[in-house]
Amino acid sequence: MPLRLIFMGTPEFAVPTLRALHDRGHEIVAVYTRAPTAAKRGMKLQPTPVEREARRLGIPVLTPVTLKTPEAAAEFRAHHAEAAVVVAYGLILPQAILDTPKLGCFNLHASLLPRWRGAAPIQRAIMAGDSETGVMVMKMDVGLDTGEVAMTARVEITDATTTADLNDALAKVGANLMVQAMDDLEYRELALMKQSGTETTYAAKIDKTEARIDWNMPARRVLRHIHGLFPGAWCEMPIGGQAIRVIILRCELADGEGIPGALLDDRLTVACGQAAIRILELQKAGGAPMKANAFLTGAPLRPPARLH
């Protein structure tokens, strides 16, 4: 028999898993997600991607601000769910919630645990120079991503991989993995294994102060910093006699040496602490993303200009 599930998630990353579980035939009795937030333009309240998908599928939606009250626990119990699936929900599940479904609460985490426990595993894996990451289905406990692991899928990271690329890849792989896990759970065949106690790292939430590019770093670290913070890493460029903030979206490793931040040619090749990168795509604040050649048409930059 299909499982009776509660789904808990918020961003676009969680939508493929919600859709896949629904399409598989599991009975999703409620979707928990974060409350709508005001958009920048017009300040109109915007539902989360998960709420939009749940309403499209005809599933009841709840948006509590906390799960730590007796009322929240009673409402959760009233669904009589056999299990809960959690994907980037954004609220802490207290013990009373974790203990409610008889089969447990299962989280889809975007790293190879115990590496990159915490809030920003996708960004941190790229920024650290990892060659691979993955997704894991974990039975939740009260610790920070410390529960027993049921299933794992691995995904390659290259120097061309941005956070957006990896997010999309892991969301798709993760949806399939969670469906497999719930299929096994349905027949009580889901095996669990304790996490290794070694190689634990923590993926701290990204702070806006990290976004400015440090050209003194070696080229590969600069590249991974830019791709890991996509679309947020920025520098200042000398354009029209002013220092203009520009977001760097994509880049590649390039030959060349020079003062860190200095342009080495008229193709946006920039010297780093060691070697260089070539900027491929960028965006002025408030503007649209542009390829480097289109950007240079309106803002010609060449040596000895320097980026800061």
C-alpha positions as CSV (number, residue, x, y, z in Angstrom):
1,M,0.0,0.0,0.0
2,P,1.2,3.5,-0.7
3,L,2.5,5.4,2.3
4,R,0.6,8.2,4.0
5,L,3.1,11.1,4.0
6,I,3.6,14.6,5.2
7,F,5.9,16.6,2.9
8,M,7.9,19.5,4.4
9,G,9.9,21.8,2.0
10,T,10.3,25.3,0.8
11,P,12.5,26.2,-2.2
12,E,12.5,25.1,-5.8
13,F,15.1,22.4,-4.9
14,A,12.3,20.6,-3.0
15,V,9.7,20.7,-5.8
16,P,10.9,17.7,-7.8
17,T,10.8,15.4,-4.8
18,L,7.2,16.5,-3.9
19,R,6.1,15.9,-7.5
20,A,7.9,12.6,-7.8
21,L,6.3,11.2,-4.5
22,H,2.9,12.4,-5.7
23,D,3.4,10.8,-9.1
24,R,4.5,7.6,-7.5
25,G,1.1,7.3,-5.8
26,H,2.0,8.0,-2.2
27,E,-0.8,9.8,-0.3
28,I,0.6,13.2,0.7
29,V,-1.9,14.3,3.3
30,A,-0.4,17.7,4.0
31,V,2.5,20.0,2.8
32,Y,4.3,22.1,5.3
33,T,6.3,25.1,3.9
34,R,7.4,28.6,4.9
35,A,4.9,31.4,5.0
36,P,4.6,33.6,1.9
37,T,7.1,36.5,1.8
38,A,6.8,40.0,0.3
39,A,8.4,40.3,-3.1
40,K,10.7,43.3,-3.8
41,R,8.4,44.7,-6.5
42,G,5.0,45.9,-5.2
43,M,5.6,44.0,-1.8
44,K,3.0,41.5,-2.8
45,L,3.1,38.3,-0.8
46,Q,4.6,35.4,-2.8
47,P,4.0,31.8,-1.9
48,T,7.0,29.4,-1.8
49,P,7.7,27.2,-4.9
50,V,6.6,24.2,-2.8
51,E,3.3,25.9,-1.9
52,R,2.6,26.7,-5.5
53,E,3.3,23.1,-6.5
54,A,1.2,21.7,-3.7
55,R,-1.8,23.8,-4.6
56,R,-1.4,22.7,-8.2
57,L,-1.6,19.1,-7.0
58,G,-4.5,19.8,-4.7
59,I,-2.7,19.1,-1.5
60,P,-3.5,21.0,1.7
61,V,-0.8,23.5,2.7
62,L,0.2,24.6,6.2
63,T,2.6,27.5,6.9
64,P,3.3,27.5,10.7
65,V,5.9,29.9,12.0
66,T,7.1,27.3,14.5
67,L,6.7,23.6,15.3
68,K,7.7,23.9,18.9
69,T,4.2,24.6,20.4
70,P,1.8,22.0,21.7
71,E,-0.7,23.2,19.2
72,A,1.7,22.6,16.3
73,A,2.4,19.1,17.6
74,A,-1.3,18.3,17.9
75,E,-2.0,19.5,14.4
76,F,0.9,17.4,13.1
77,R,-0.4,14.3,14.8
78,A,-3.9,14.9,13.5
79,H,-2.7,14.0,9.9
80,H,-2.0,10.4,11.1
81,A,1.0,10.2,8.7
82,E,3.2,7.1,8.6
83,A,6.3,9.1,7.7
84,A,7.4,12.7,6.9
85,V,9.7,13.7,4.0
86,V,11.8,16.9,4.6
87,V,13.6,18.7,1.9
88,A,15.1,22.2,2.6
89,Y,12.2,23.1,4.8
90,G,13.8,25.8,6.9
91,L,12.3,25.2,10.3
92,I,13.7,23.0,13.1
93,L,11.8,19.8,13.8
94,P,11.6,19.3,17.6
95,Q,11.6,15.8,19.2
96,A,7.8,15.8,19.5
97,I,7.5,16.2,15.7
98,L,10.2,13.7,15.0
99,D,8.6,11.1,17.2
100,T,5.1,11.4,15.6
101,P,5.2,9.4,12.4
102,K,5.5,5.8,13.3
103,L,8.1,5.2,10.5
104,G,10.1,8.4,11.1
105,C,11.0,11.6,9.4
106,F,13.4,11.4,6.4
107,N,15.5,14.3,5.1
108,L,17.0,14.7,1.7
109,H,20.4,16.4,2.3
110,A,22.5,17.8,-0.5
111,S,26.0,16.5,0.5
112,L,27.9,13.3,1.2
113,L,27.4,13.2,5.0
114,P,29.2,13.7,7.3
115,R,30.8,16.2,4.9
116,W,29.0,19.5,4.7
117,R,26.5,19.2,7.5
118,G,24.5,22.4,7.8
119,A,22.9,25.2,5.8
120,A,24.8,25.7,2.6
121,P,26.3,22.3,1.5
122,I,26.0,22.9,-2.3
123,Q,27.8,26.3,-2.2
124,R,30.5,25.1,0.3
125,A,31.3,21.9,-1.8
126,I,32.0,24.0,-4.9
127,M,33.9,26.7,-3.0
128,A,36.1,24.1,-1.2
129,G,37.2,22.6,-4.6
130,D,35.5,19.2,-4.0
131,S,35.4,17.0,-7.1
132,E,32.1,15.4,-6.2
133,T,29.2,15.7,-3.9
134,G,25.8,14.1,-3.7
135,V,22.5,13.6,-2.0
136,M,21.6,11.4,1.0
137,V,18.3,10.2,2.4
138,M,18.7,10.4,6.2
139,K,16.4,9.4,9.0
140,M,16.3,12.5,11.1
141,D,17.2,12.9,14.8
142,V,17.6,16.1,16.9
143,G,21.3,16.7,15.8
144,L,22.4,18.8,12.9
145,D,22.3,16.3,10.0
146,T,23.6,13.5,12.2
147,G,20.9,10.9,11.6
148,E,21.4,7.4,10.1
149,V,21.8,7.3,6.3
150,A,19.5,5.1,4.1
151,M,20.6,5.9,0.6
152,T,23.3,7.9,-1.3
153,A,23.7,9.2,-4.9
154,R,26.9,10.9,-6.1
155,V,27.3,13.8,-8.6
156,E,30.5,15.1,-10.1
157,I,31.7,18.7,-9.6
158,T,33.9,20.3,-12.3
159,D,35.4,23.7,-12.6
160,A,32.5,24.7,-14.8
161,T,29.9,23.8,-12.3
162,T,28.0,26.6,-10.6
163,T,25.7,26.4,-7.6
164,A,22.7,26.7,-10.0
165,D,23.9,23.8,-12.1
166,L,24.6,21.6,-9.1
167,N,21.3,22.6,-7.4
168,D,19.4,21.4,-10.5
169,A,21.3,18.2,-10.8
170,L,21.0,17.3,-7.2
171,A,17.3,18.1,-7.1
172,K,16.6,15.7,-9.9
173,V,18.8,12.9,-8.5
174,G,17.5,13.5,-5.0
175,A,13.8,13.2,-6.1
176,N,14.5,9.8,-7.6
177,L,16.5,8.7,-4.5
178,M,13.7,9.7,-2.1
179,V,11.2,7.8,-4.2
180,Q,13.4,4.7,-4.0
181,A,13.7,5.2,-0.2
182,M,10.0,5.5,0.3
183,D,9.4,2.5,-1.9
184,D,11.7,0.5,0.4
185,L,10.1,2.0,3.5
186,E,6.7,1.0,2.2
187,Y,7.8,-2.7,2.3
188,R,9.8,-2.2,5.5
189,E,13.0,-2.9,3.7
190,L,14.8,0.4,4.2
191,A,18.3,-0.2,5.7
192,L,19.9,2.4,7.8
193,M,23.6,3.0,8.6
194,K,25.3,5.3,11.1
195,Q,27.4,8.1,9.7
196,S,31.1,7.9,9.8
197,G,32.7,9.9,12.7
198,T,35.5,11.1,10.5
199,E,35.8,13.9,7.9
200,T,32.9,15.9,9.4
201,T,32.7,19.4,8.0
202,Y,30.1,22.1,8.4
203,A,28.5,24.2,5.7
204,A,28.0,27.5,7.4
205,K,25.3,29.8,6.0
206,I,26.7,32.1,3.3
207,D,27.4,35.6,4.6
208,K,27.0,38.6,2.3
209,T,30.5,39.7,3.3
210,E,31.9,36.7,1.5
211,A,30.7,37.8,-1.9
212,R,33.5,40.2,-2.8
213,I,36.1,38.5,-5.0
214,D,39.6,38.4,-3.6
215,W,41.9,38.5,-6.6
216,N,44.9,37.6,-4.4
217,M,43.7,34.0,-4.2
218,P,45.0,31.4,-6.7
219,A,43.0,31.3,-9.9
220,R,41.2,28.0,-9.2
221,R,40.1,29.3,-5.8
222,V,38.8,32.5,-7.4
223,L,36.9,30.4,-10.0
224,R,35.4,28.1,-7.4
225,H,34.5,31.1,-5.2
226,I,32.7,32.7,-8.2
227,H,30.8,29.6,-9.2
228,G,30.0,28.6,-5.6
229,L,28.4,32.0,-4.9
230,F,26.5,32.1,-8.2
231,P,24.9,34.5,-8.8
232,G,26.5,36.7,-6.1
233,A,30.3,37.1,-6.3
234,W,31.2,40.6,-7.3
235,C,34.1,43.0,-7.9
236,E,34.4,46.7,-8.9
237,M,35.4,47.5,-12.5
238,P,36.7,50.9,-13.7
239,I,34.0,51.9,-16.2
240,G,33.5,55.5,-17.4
241,G,35.8,56.9,-14.8
242,Q,33.8,55.2,-12.0
243,A,34.2,52.1,-9.9
244,I,31.1,50.1,-10.9
245,R,30.0,46.9,-9.0
246,V,29.7,44.0,-11.4
247,I,28.6,40.4,-10.6
248,I,30.7,37.8,-12.1
249,L,28.7,34.7,-13.1
250,R,30.9,32.3,-15.0
251,C,34.6,32.1,-15.7
252,E,37.3,29.7,-16.8
253,L,41.0,29.1,-16.0
254,A,43.4,31.0,-18.2
255,D,47.1,31.5,-18.8
256,G,48.8,34.5,-17.6
257,E,50.5,36.2,-14.6
258,G,50.3,39.7,-13.2
259,I,49.3,41.9,-10.4
260,P,46.2,40.4,-8.8
261,G,43.1,42.0,-10.3
262,A,44.9,43.4,-13.4
263,L,43.5,42.8,-16.8
264,L,45.9,40.9,-19.0
265,D,44.2,41.4,-22.4
266,D,41.0,42.9,-23.9
267,R,39.1,39.6,-23.4
268,L,38.5,40.0,-19.6
269,T,41.4,37.8,-18.6
270,V,42.2,38.7,-15.0
271,A,45.4,38.0,-13.1
272,C,45.0,36.2,-9.7
273,G,47.4,35.5,-6.9
274,Q,48.6,32.6,-9.0
275,A,47.7,32.2,-12.7
276,A,44.5,33.9,-14.1
277,I,40.9,33.4,-15.0
278,R,38.9,34.6,-18.0
279,I,35.4,36.0,-17.3
280,L,32.8,34.5,-19.5
281,E,29.5,35.9,-18.2
282,L,28.8,38.9,-15.9
283,Q,26.1,41.3,-14.9
284,K,25.9,44.9,-13.8
285,A,23.8,45.6,-10.7
286,G,20.2,45.8,-11.8
287,G,21.0,44.6,-15.3
288,A,20.6,41.4,-17.2
289,P,23.3,38.7,-17.5
290,M,25.6,39.2,-20.5
291,K,28.3,37.3,-22.3
292,A,31.7,38.9,-22.0
293,N,32.0,40.0,-25.6
294,A,28.6,41.8,-25.4
295,F,29.6,43.4,-22.1
296,L,32.8,44.7,-23.6
297,T,31.0,46.3,-26.5
298,G,29.4,48.8,-24.1
299,A,32.2,48.9,-21.6
300,P,35.6,48.4,-23.3
301,L,38.1,47.4,-20.8
302,R,41.8,46.6,-21.4
303,P,45.2,46.7,-19.7
304,P,46.3,48.4,-17.5
305,A,42.9,48.5,-16.0
306,R,42.5,46.7,-12.7
307,L,39.6,45.1,-10.9
308,H,39.1,45.5,-7.2
